Amino acid sequence: MKTETLNFDNAKGAGNAYAALPDETNDETKAVIVIQEYWGLNDHIKDIANRYADEGFIAIAPDLYRGKIAESSEEASKMMESLELEDGLDTIKNAITTAQSKYGIAKFGITGFCMGGTYALQAACKLEGLGAAAPFYGDVPDEFTLKGLKCPVMFISATKDKWINPEKVGELERIAKANILPIESFKYEADHAFFNDTRPEVYDPKAAKDAWTKVITFFNENLTIVAPKLNEINTDDIF
């Protein structure tokens, strides 16, 4: 595995992303965008990107806070609240565009945790270039936004979560059913941030392991490049 930094321009200034790559890549290598929690692009998020690289994915983690990392939950809350939705989505969009050009990737998966789950689901509804989304306990967009969903979604939540609570998850499921949206909901008997192994007070290793296995399978199934069958090729484009 190797890591590097991607640099790009955003509407509000310079942006960057952490990139983790497998030792060998080819035309069939899949890629995943990893969106930070409200703490920032810290070592935990970089570790998740590295884990994706170990699974054979190119992983891109955009820095939505432009280098800032929260030291307390109070500071993290203030940083999250000061981040405008469109600014965060712009950073994600430009990270996708830059990675597409650098690595030759057509479609990305996207995942995120807590605040990052919110942005992952918003991106799946508003941005191009995404083939699958797996948000972890992120906030639920309104019905109008969800109707714009552009790819399959695996939504992962925790039944003990007081923020993305069962009522919010139920509303997402209702909207998905009413509008025939490709959203599958997975619920764990755990607390918010159960995937974060740096927080022993909420980390649930059993739930985290099961969710990781499901998400890896989900991305492998939905990001596979399928070659067109011979009878689907337009011969006018050849001769």
FENKAJO-V166154 format. One record per helix or strand. SS is the DSSP state (helix for helix, strand for strand). FROM is the first residue (numbers start at 1). LEN is the number of residues. Records with the same first field share a line. If there is no record, write none. Layout:
# FENKAJO-V166154
SS=FROM-LEN, FROM-LEN
This chain:
# FENKAJO-V166154
strand=2-9, 13-9, 31-5, 37-1, 40-1, 58-5, 108-6, 130-7, 152-7, 183-6
helix=43-12, 73-10, 85-19, 115-12, 143-4, 166-13, 205-18, 230-3, 235-3
